[in-house]
Amino acid sequence: MDKSDTVVVCDAGPLIHLGELGAVDLLSGFNGVLVPEQVWDEVSHHFPTVLITTDIELTRLPVQLASDVLFKTLVQAFALNLGE
């Protein structure tokens, strides 16, 4: 199967559940799989084998959270988690 030109950013839930199903290889069709650092830490805590036993190259992506007041206000307004 040819790889798509698409690069994906994974969240913890899908990675954990793909791991539980033994289906992480479904991500092999993408050109890149990025895992934000906060997501990496969450997956490491709940299902660490996903990160070490897969043949898929997962790229740990450092993320710096904005300290902007407007951004933090929007996060609170939409009840989003800053990953802290």
C-alpha positions in Angstrom: 0.0 0.0 0.0 1.3 3.4 -0.9 1.6 5.9 1.9 -0.6 9.0 1.9 1.0 12.4 1.8 -0.9 13.1 5.0 0.7 13.5 8.3 -1.5 12.9 11.3 -1.5 14.1 14.9 -2.7 11.5 17.4 -4.6 11.9 20.6 -4.2 9.5 23.5 -7.6 7.8 23.2 -7.3 6.6 19.7 -3.7 5.4 20.3 -4.6 3.5 23.4 -7.7 1.9 21.8 -5.8 1.0 18.6 -3.2 -0.6 20.9 -5.9 -2.6 22.8 -7.2 -3.8 19.5 -3.8 -4.7 18.2 -4.5 -2.4 15.3 -1.8 0.4 15.5 -0.6 -0.8 12.1 -3.7 1.0 10.6 -1.6 4.2 11.0 1.0 2.8 8.6 -0.8 4.4 5.6 0.1 7.9 6.7 3.4 9.6 5.9 4.0 10.6 9.5 2.4 10.1 12.9 3.0 12.9 15.3 2.3 12.5 19.0 2.3 15.6 21.2 4.4 15.3 24.3 1.4 15.6 26.6 -0.3 12.8 24.7 2.9 10.7 24.7 3.0 11.0 28.5 -0.7 10.0 28.9 -0.2 7.0 26.6 3.0 6.0 28.5 1.0 6.0 31.7 -2.1 4.0 30.5 -0.7 1.7 27.7 3.0 2.1 27.3 3.5 -0.9 25.0 1.8 1.1 22.2 4.8 3.3 22.1 7.5 0.6 22.1 6.1 -2.4 20.4 4.8 -0.9 17.2 6.4 -1.0 13.8 5.0 2.4 13.1 7.3 5.3 13.6 5.7 7.6 16.1 7.3 11.0 16.4 7.2 12.7 19.8 6.3 16.3 19.3 7.3 18.9 21.9 4.5 21.4 22.4 4.8 24.7 24.1 1.5 25.9 25.4 0.6 29.6 24.8 0.7 31.9 27.8 -1.5 34.4 26.0 -4.4 35.5 28.3 -6.9 35.4 25.4 -5.9 31.9 24.6 -6.3 30.7 28.2 -9.7 32.5 28.4 -10.9 30.6 25.2 -9.6 27.3 26.7 -11.6 27.9 29.9 -14.7 29.1 27.9 -14.7 25.9 25.9 -13.8 23.7 28.9 -10.6 22.4 27.1 -7.7 20.9 29.0 -4.4 22.6 28.6 -2.6 19.3 29.3 -1.1 20.5 32.5 
